[in-house]
């Protein structure tokens, strides 16, 4: 499944750098900077019972990075997906015949959200600069009036 997801992402986003890790521990050890998106499986510990599960990895990632996390998992229990969303995951997708279509929609939404955040930061910077200029003009006018 990991290979299929990697191939899908590279096909849909050819300019993206897609990195897959065999375990959450390996990802946490190797990641030096925040990617634009994480995709996790809830049952990361299914092959190695001593490994961290998806929720544990997610909580660590959340401490380290501010990137959206999408769960793509065979775990269909609604309490699990609700809990994941409650902890702040961007979305939870159950692996089935629709999962790649849903993942594509989510990717487009993440890209749009990030673009909107960048625009908002640019607008805030511009507004802050205008406020500084306005305050400077008012201060100069008041000072000129006093003199």
C-alpha positions, 0 to 999 in steps of 0.5 A: 500500500505504501508503494501505491500511495507513493506512486499515486502522489508522485503521479498527481503531484510530479513536482512534490518530493514524496518520502516514505518511511517503514515506521513512525520511529524512522520518520521521527528520527530522520525528519529535519524539517516539516513537510507540507503534509503527513500521511499516516496509517493508524495501525503502524504497529501491526507488523511490529507490535513494539512499534509506535501506533499511528496515534502515538506518531501523530502526537509526536509529529504534532509536538515537532511540526505544524503540518497537516496530518491525514490518516489513511487506514483500514481501521473503520471504527468510528470512535477511532476516526473521531478520536484522531480528528479530536486530536487535530488530524486534518482528515481520516480516510478509510482504505477502500475503493474511494480512498485515492479519490478522497486523498486527491481531494484532500491534497487539493484542499491542503494546497489551497489552505496553505496558499490561503495561509501564505496570502493571509500572512502577506496581508498581515505584514502589509497591514502592520506596515501600514499601521506603522506608517500611519502611527508615524504620520500621526506622531509627526503631525502632532509633533509639528502642531506642538512646535 
